[in-house]
Structures are given as structure tokens and as C-alpha cells.
Amino acid sequence: MNTGIPHATFDETTPVLIVGGSLVGLSTALFLRWRGIPSLVVERHPAPARLPRARAINPRTMELFRALDLESTIRAASSPISGNNEILRVESLAGREIERLVEGGADDLKAASPTSWGSIDQDQLEVILLTRLQSMGADIRFNTELLSLEQDEQGVFALIRERASGNTQQVRANYLVGADGNHSTVRDALGFSRLGPGTISHATNIIFEADLGEVLRGRRIMLCYISNPLLPDGQGFLMPIDNKRRWMFSSSLHPERGERREDLTDECCIEQIRIAVGVPDLEIKILPAYPWDTVKVGMWELTALYAEQYQRGRVFLAGDAAHAILPTGALGASTGIQDAFNLAWKMALILKGQAAPSLLASYEEERCPVGKLMVKQTMQRFFYRTGSGSSSLIDDASLIFGYRYQRGAIVAELDSAEAPLAQHPSTLSGEPGTRAPHIVLQRARERLSTIDLFGRNFVLLAGEEGTPWMTAAGTVANRLGIALDVWQIGPEGLCDVEGRWYTTYGVSTTGTTLVRPDGFVAWRSSELREQPEQVLLDVLTRILGK
Ligand SMILES: Cc1cc2nc3c(=O)[nH]c(=O)nc-3n(C[C@H](O)[C@H](O)[C@H](O)COP(=O)(O)OP(=O)(O)OC[C@H]3O[C@@H](n4cnc5c(N)ncnc54)[C@H](O)[C@@H]3O)c2cc1C
């Protein structure tokens, strides 16, 4: 996009301009700030959105928040439905139960991580991130939007507008991150197209209050799909909001046939809800879906699309801007937050002069296949839940912990390009490009997980006879000017409580594993090599592009 901004003039500068101040934009800002990099976030809405969207954050993403010491804060703000565990398909809530949808796999997830699903409403999580950012002095501007951008070799020029006053400003940034959602201005500016099924349908978002205690019959419902010929397209769903009287009801809407949410009167909504609940005279109060909207009924799109490019020059896409993932399976926000973590550690190293700009090319190489995988797998989950049959459903544990970077900022082993994109974490053994596995360790009297060692810096883990690697690590880190944490697993260092480290990480007592700041294995040597210092220097130089 070329706006003819005069390059020599700009009103302010920032290392990173983040467009979109929802979950992924705020996460990007926080992950950068935690690494000492300030940014400017611009968000079109006047305040954090209060929409009933993500309610579950997957355990891999919770591991990232755990690294920032946010896990307990997130758990303390648990969603009111955190104790609910039933997903049903019914004719109506009061009527016949067609099936209970069991997706299982909880034990596999438990075995793979020191943490678990986070049950928190998206609006609450956004407030937590925002509060943390504000306490760190972050610059987050609501009611401000990106109008246009252009870039040159040295940076990005962006034109932003404060919506209340209409004032525009030119911002110069080293990098720009488009975390601006499914209808991304940044993606359009870059001219990136998307692939995938597209917008599958539109649905209403009707918030209401009613007493459903009697029809619930003690069931603790997370989500209830309604299959009933009296509803539009014969389907809808009910979801508790506050686990008391407030609910969300959603049914099909067809804008392509001229159907408009504006035309859905309270009476019309009440009629549909009574069918879904199965109580013809139920007392119902319809509430506005969005506080700032003049129309009571909200609308959302079910879209499954992925971009095939995430980067052009100094501009990047993250979150829904890069991959619009169906809500089924609760993977959209989590995948976007993982994008943000991946991007932030790389950008921070570059902005601190510790890595070459070429490191950022690995962001697209790594995250693009993951975005595509998640879009496709949530489609499979959608088919499964709507009873239309799914052919290639990958289990949750493989999808959440077992995906692999086949290329990128890793020193891959010979067969990694042939390896599956996702496999069960119990079948992985520390291969470069996979998430470094969780094993239980003990330090003095404290129990911890390997996962607790990762997040901030590169980490070198050495076996009990791997001291030469540890010595080499100190020298190489000094030489490259990077922070490299070093741990020995064994009696002299961290105790391998369950005796699983060597097999789980695929190294011998003289071997070592290098883990990246995002907890993915960068490289390993199963045993001691000649000139360990040179070996490690070559590896890190290759990864950092220095
Ligand atoms: C009903 C529902 C349930 C869901 N449940 C889950 C779940 O349980 N778990 C899960 O992981 N995911 C879930 N998701 C998906 C999740 O909500 C999204 O993946 C997530 O919101 C994506 O965050 P984002 O920041 O990338 O994009 P968005 O949340 O779409 O935010 C983009 C932001 O960019 C702003 N913006 C756009 N253009 C501009 C501009 N030019 N200038 C400034 N700002 C701009 C927008 O105002 C918006 O605030 C669900 C989604 C829905 C609809």
C-alpha cells in the first residue's frame, strides 16, 4: 500500500507498532515488553471488547503465560463455567438428549505438561494482559486505527488516526505486527490472499436472561448444540455466560439472502430461544450483545481460512489476521498467542542486536504450517460435533503438544522433513523442531518441570557427563553476547525424579540439548563431540543468523 507519506517526516517512533489491541495484539505487546522491548498498540475499539468469545486457553499456551508468572492470576479469574464439563446435542434443553460429545484425551494432556487448560473468558484475559502491560508503562491507544502503511529497507511508516478527534499521525516503526483479526487491514495492505473453506456461515449472538434451573436437571453444560427443525437451518446452540441466569443463544443467519440482525426483534429472539430451551412460555429478557451497539442482536462469522504468507519485509501477521480458525476445539486464540510468543523472542533478539534480521524469516516458516493445520483440524472437529462425520481428526494432545517445526530456527536432523507435522507427544523424544518435553525435576526441595526452565533465554541442558558442553556454553554465550542458561540433569544438578530425561530427550549421559526461548528444541547432540565449543558456536550462529 503506498500512501505517499513523505518519508522524512513522522510524528513519533516505536520499535514495534502493533495493530489490534485484542488478545493477540496485547499478548505480542506483553511478550515484547517482558523482553525489554517497548511497542505502540493501536486498537480501533474504544475499550477492550466485551464479547463472549474464547473461554478456554489450551495448556501449551498456558505454559507460555506460566513463564511470565501469569498462570495463577489467570486461574484466579476463572470463567464462571470453569466447573462445567458437558457438551451435548439435544432436540431442546428440556427435551430429548441426542448425544453427549466426548472428546477425551484429558489424561494425555495431563501427562504432557505441568499445567492444564485455562478456563477464562477472553474479555477477562484481555483485562489481565492490559493491566500487566499498563503496570509496565506500555503505550496502548484505544479508539485509534491504522489507516495505511508502507515500508522501506529501514522501517515501516504507518498512518494512524485517533477516531474521536479525527487527528492523524505518522508513526515510524522498525517492525509492524498486524494482529488485527479476520478482516485485517494489514493483510489487505500486504495483498496476501487466503486459502481454505472460507466463511461457512453467519450466526446470531443473542444474550438473554432466564431461569433455566429446572430444565438443566443438574447438568453442568459447557455448550449445548440444538438440532431442531423449528430453528433456522434446524440448528443452534446455547452457552451459559455467568452460570446463573445469563445465556448466549446462537442460530443461523443468512446475510446473502438479505437476512439482517437488525430485523430480529425481541419477540423473534424469544420465540427461537423458547424452541431451543423447550419451554413454550419461558420468561426471557433479551440484552444487548455489545454495549456500544445500537442493535441488540450481535452477529459473528464462522470462518476457516489461512494465509500462506505471514511476512513481507518488516511487516508480520499474527493471530486471526493470519488464520481464522473455527471456535470448535478452542484453538484460535491459543494459536494466535503462540504466534505472538514466537515472533516476540525473535524480534527482541534482533532489536537488541543479538541476532540477524534474517532470524525473522523463520517465523513464517514455523507458524504458517501450524496455522494451516489448526484451521483444517478445527474443520474436522466442526464436522464431528455437527454430526457430519470427520475423516482425519488428530487428537488434542498431538495438536496441542505434538506439532513440529520442520524448518526454521532449528538445526534439523536428517529425517525431520519427512516427519509428520503432528504426532502424539508420548512418541516424541526431543527432536529439533518439537516442543521440549515435560519431565519432573527436583532442585533442592523444590519440584519443577523442565518447562519451568524455558521462556526467557536459550537453555542448554546437559547430561551428567556433559560438563564440557556446559563449559563451552559459557564461552559461546559470552562471545555471541546472548543469555544462555545452563543446567545439568543428574546428581550434580537438577535431579531427574522419574529417571526419564535421557530417553525423553534422546541423549546420552555425555549429550546435550539446546532449547529455544519458546521451549522448542533447537538442536541436540546425543553424545559428546570433539571441540564442543566450536560445535555449539556453529549451531547458535546458524540459528541466530549472526
Ligand atoms: C464464539 C467464539 C468462541 C471462541 N472460543 C475460543 C476458545 O474457547 N479458545 C480459543 O483459543 N479461541 C476461541 N475463539 C477464537 C478467538 O476468539 C480468536 O481466535 C481471537 O479473538 C483472535 O484474536 P486476535 O487478537 O487475533 O483477533 P481479534 O480478536 O479479532 O482482534 C483484532 C482486533 O484488531 C482491531 N482492528 C482491526 N483493524 C484495525 C485497524 N485498522 N486499526 C486498529 N485496530 C484494528 C479490532 O478492533 C480487534 O479488536 C472463539 C471465537 C468465537 C467467535
The ligand as an SDF file (V2000), in Angstrom:
LIG
                    3D

 53 58  0  0  0  0  0  0  0  0999 V2000
  -17.8590  -17.6890   19.6810 C   0  0  0  0  0  0  0  0  0  0  0  0
  -16.3670  -17.8390   19.6920 C   0  0  0  0  0  0  0  0  0  0  0  0
  -15.7680  -18.6800   20.6320 C   0  0  0  0  0  0  0  0  0  0  0  0
  -14.3810  -18.8550   20.6410 C   0  0  0  0  0  0  0  0  0  0  0  0
  -13.8230  -19.6790   21.5760 N   0  0  0  0  0  0  0  0  0  0  0  0
  -12.4790  -19.8430   21.6100 C   0  0  0  0  0  0  0  0  0  0  0  0
  -11.8590  -20.6210   22.6450 C   0  0  0  0  0  0  0  0  0  0  0  0
  -12.5150  -21.1430   23.5430 O   0  0  0  0  0  0  0  0  0  0  0  0
  -10.5000  -20.7530   22.6220 N   0  0  0  0  0  0  0  0  0  0  0  0
   -9.7300  -20.1460   21.6640 C   0  0  0  0  0  0  0  0  0  0  0  0
   -8.4930  -20.3240   21.6890 O   0  0  0  0  0  0  0  0  0  0  0  0
  -10.2870  -19.3650   20.7060 N   0  0  0  0  0  0  0  0  0  0  0  0
  -11.6270  -19.1860   20.6590 C   0  0  0  0  0  0  0  0  0  0  0  0
  -12.1880  -18.3600   19.7280 N   0  0  0  0  0  0  0  0  0  0  0  0
  -11.3150  -17.6410   18.7850 C   0  0  0  0  0  0  0  0  0  0  0  0
  -10.7540  -16.3600   19.3980 C   0  0  0  0  0  0  0  0  0  0  0  0
  -11.7860  -15.5620   19.8990 O   0  0  0  0  0  0  0  0  0  0  0  0
   -9.9620  -15.6130   18.3320 C   0  0  0  0  0  0  0  0  0  0  0  0
   -9.0420  -16.5070   17.7520 O   0  0  0  0  0  0  0  0  0  0  0  0
   -9.2120  -14.4250   18.9420 C   0  0  0  0  0  0  0  0  0  0  0  0
  -10.0840  -13.4030   19.3310 O   0  0  0  0  0  0  0  0  0  0  0  0
   -8.2310  -13.8530   17.9260 C   0  0  0  0  0  0  0  0  0  0  0  0
   -7.6080  -12.7540   18.4830 O   0  0  0  0  0  0  0  0  0  0  0  0
   -6.9200  -11.6700   17.5610 P   0  0  0  0  0  0  0  0  0  0  0  0
   -6.3550  -10.6700   18.5090 O   0  0  0  0  0  0  0  0  0  0  0  0
   -6.0390  -12.3330   16.5740 O   0  0  0  0  0  0  0  0  0  0  0  0
   -8.0990  -11.0480   16.6890 O   0  0  0  0  0  0  0  0  0  0  0  0
   -9.3900  -10.2550   17.1580 P   0  0  0  0  0  0  0  0  0  0  0  0
   -9.8450  -10.7210   18.4820 O   0  0  0  0  0  0  0  0  0  0  0  0
  -10.3420  -10.3110   16.0300 O   0  0  0  0  0  0  0  0  0  0  0  0
   -8.8770   -8.7710   17.3460 O   0  0  0  0  0  0  0  0  0  0  0  0
   -8.4630   -7.9660   16.2950 C   0  0  0  0  0  0  0  0  0  0  0  0
   -8.5250   -6.5400   16.7900 C   0  0  0  0  0  0  0  0  0  0  0  0
   -7.9650   -5.6820   15.8060 O   0  0  0  0  0  0  0  0  0  0  0  0
   -8.7120   -4.4820   15.7890 C   0  0  0  0  0  0  0  0  0  0  0  0
   -8.5130   -3.8450   14.4820 N   0  0  0  0  0  0  0  0  0  0  0  0
   -8.8990   -4.3020   13.2620 C   0  0  0  0  0  0  0  0  0  0  0  0
   -8.4860   -3.4630   12.2930 N   0  0  0  0  0  0  0  0  0  0  0  0
   -7.8290   -2.4510   12.9200 C   0  0  0  0  0  0  0  0  0  0  0  0
   -7.1760   -1.2750   12.4550 C   0  0  0  0  0  0  0  0  0  0  0  0
   -7.0990   -0.9700   11.1490 N   0  0  0  0  0  0  0  0  0  0  0  0
   -6.6080   -0.4430   13.3640 N   0  0  0  0  0  0  0  0  0  0  0  0
   -6.6640   -0.7390   14.7030 C   0  0  0  0  0  0  0  0  0  0  0  0
   -7.2790   -1.8430   15.1870 N   0  0  0  0  0  0  0  0  0  0  0  0
   -7.8450   -2.6900   14.3060 C   0  0  0  0  0  0  0  0  0  0  0  0
  -10.1380   -4.9300   16.0260 C   0  0  0  0  0  0  0  0  0  0  0  0
  -10.9210   -3.8630   16.5310 O   0  0  0  0  0  0  0  0  0  0  0  0
   -9.9550   -6.0560   17.0280 C   0  0  0  0  0  0  0  0  0  0  0  0
  -10.0760   -5.6320   18.3620 O   0  0  0  0  0  0  0  0  0  0  0  0
  -13.5750  -18.1700   19.6910 C   0  0  0  0  0  0  0  0  0  0  0  0
  -14.1730  -17.3080   18.7540 C   0  0  0  0  0  0  0  0  0  0  0  0
  -15.5560  -17.1400   18.7520 C   0  0  0  0  0  0  0  0  0  0  0  0
  -16.1730  -16.2060   17.7440 C   0  0  0  0  0  0  0  0  0  0  0  0
  1  2  1  0
  2  3  1  0
  2 52  2  0
  3  4  2  0
  4  5  1  0
  4 50  1  0
  5  6  2  0
  6  7  1  0
  6 13  1  0
  7  8  2  0
  7  9  1  0
  9 10  1  0
 10 11  2  0
 10 12  1  0
 12 13  2  0
 13 14  1  0
 14 15  1  0
 14 50  1  0
 15 16  1  0
 16 17  1  0
 16 18  1  0
 18 19  1  0
 18 20  1  0
 20 21  1  0
 20 22  1  0
 22 23  1  0
 23 24  1  0
 24 25  2  0
 24 26  1  0
 24 27  1  0
 27 28  1  0
 28 29  2  0
 28 30  1  0
 28 31  1  0
 31 32  1  0
 32 33  1  0
 33 34  1  0
 33 48  1  0
 34 35  1  0
 35 36  1  0
 35 46  1  0
 36 37  1  0
 36 45  1  0
 37 38  2  0
 38 39  1  0
 39 40  1  0
 39 45  2  0
 40 41  1  0
 40 42  2  0
 42 43  1  0
 43 44  2  0
 44 45  1  0
 46 47  1  0
 46 48  1  0
 48 49  1  0
 50 51  2  0
 51 52  1  0
 52 53  1  0
M  END
$$$$
